[in-house]
Amino acid sequence: MRRLLETMQTSLKQSIPANGTPPLSSEGTEKKHLFDNPANVTRLLRIFFAICLGLVGVEFFFHRHVVHAWENLWGFYALYGFVACVALVLIATQMRKVLMRDEDYYEK
């Protein structure tokens, strides 16, 4: 058991530089994730926009059974979703002012 502990301590000492700080990500020791590469982000955005354009284009070919007249407007559901999303963000920022706790709330 003692030998195992000594081996672990030795390997730990070898992996940490002399100044005691672990290596930074610029040295390549940090794991790369999917969206760390800007090309992957660009590819994902292009796919997303292609899907959006495809869904808007589908409105030309399919008849919708609407209840209200404004639902017949071209791009109504896209506009409705955008306005709803903006409204949610604005409401959430106002709710934050009411619900936010002091910075030291849990230390009290």
SULMO-V680437 format. One record per run of one state. SS is the DSSP state (H for helix, E for strand, - for the rest). FROM is the first residue (numbers start at 0). TO is the last residue. Records with the same first field share a line. If there is no record, write none. Layout:
SS=FROM-TO / FROM-TO
This chain:
-=0-0 / 15-23 / 27-32 / 36-36 / 58-67 / 72-74 / 99-103 / 107-107
H=1-14 / 24-26 / 33-35 / 37-57 / 68-71 / 75-98 / 104-106
